[in-house]
Amino acid sequence: MFSDELEKISWDETTQKIMNKTDNDVRRALSKERLSVDDFMALISPAAEPYLEVMAQLSQKYTMERFGKTISMFIPLYITNSCTNSCVYCGFHISNPMPRTILTEEEIENEYKAIKKLGPFENILLVTGENPAVAGEKYIARAVEIARKYFSNIKIEVMPLSVEGYKYIADQGMNGVICFQETYNKKNYNIYHPRGMKSKFDWRVNGFDRMGQAGVHSIGMGVLIGLEDWRTDVTMMAYHLRYLQKNYWQTKYSVNFPRMRPSENDGFQPNVIMTDKELAQLTFAYRIFDHDVDISFSTREPAYIRDNMATLGVTTMSAESKTEPGGYFSYPQTLEQFHVSDERTATEVEAALKKLGREPVWKDWDDIFN
């Protein structure tokens, strides 16, 4: 399990290695076709800042070779904000005095119908808080089953499950799972996740192994930029990605690194602020590090960032996202988990991408592959 591998990697030593990278280290990494995690560290280090233009060109080259000009479009649907966790940065924090919503089957179907009116979405991400007592595997599986009538590709972002749990929901039509480790700094992890299921670091980080063991077709990984040193966190995710690719090589992988934005629980302020320039550097570095990994940008990022990165490395985007349960039809005024930044409609995002010479892809998976 990856938790065993992670014990062998020192957080502090990794941070120091990144900061000690030199101009020669960066040049060496840029000259390689196949990069190690050590090379990746060089590309995200301060020493790589003078090479952003070179990195952008390489990132664009590799993206065109593997993905062409396509951008895969998806939309998230929050089906419940009921949660037993106390994540200090999240609007769904158990102590946050807000109405809790668990969509009924009828309400879920109404949301699906409303989404189909926004655009030709075929890729949907079902999101929940973590409260298995009231919104567990059967509830999620049923939401997936209903979604099959409306969407070709169904992913979930829910509490970590057992191998059997992932297999059970996959049998209902689920194609992929996304899970944010949030931070790989085990020492400080419980500062941000003091109580609830999410406080169990090893259970969460090993969830990706269980996805692989269950034969999940697509696995999405992510860290939340703002909790810990971003360079070290994304390096740990790079180690994790390589581990998963070696052990579960038939699975497709994606990465996401959203920058923290204000939530309803606005007492927490980010510990780390990543600049736009640093976000670009990280995106280029991940594409050069892994030519095939899917890089996703959500509506957390502003429109100008998403438009720029769509031509330089990003391959998947959400559009017209609502981060409150039932936000498309049933409960449009429910409190959000976080505030989106790109508030354009799906039609406007599509038009902007086409103007940039990109081709929005609304469907990239079919039931025939199940």
Beta strands, then each sheet from edge to edge (+ up, - down):
strand 1: 70-80
strand 2: 123-128
strand 3: 153-157
strand 4: 176-182
strand 5: 218-223
strand 6: 252-256
strand 7: 294-297
strand 8: 316-318
strand 9: 359-361
sheet 1: 9+ 1+ 2+ 3+ 4+ 5+ 6+ 7+ 8+
end
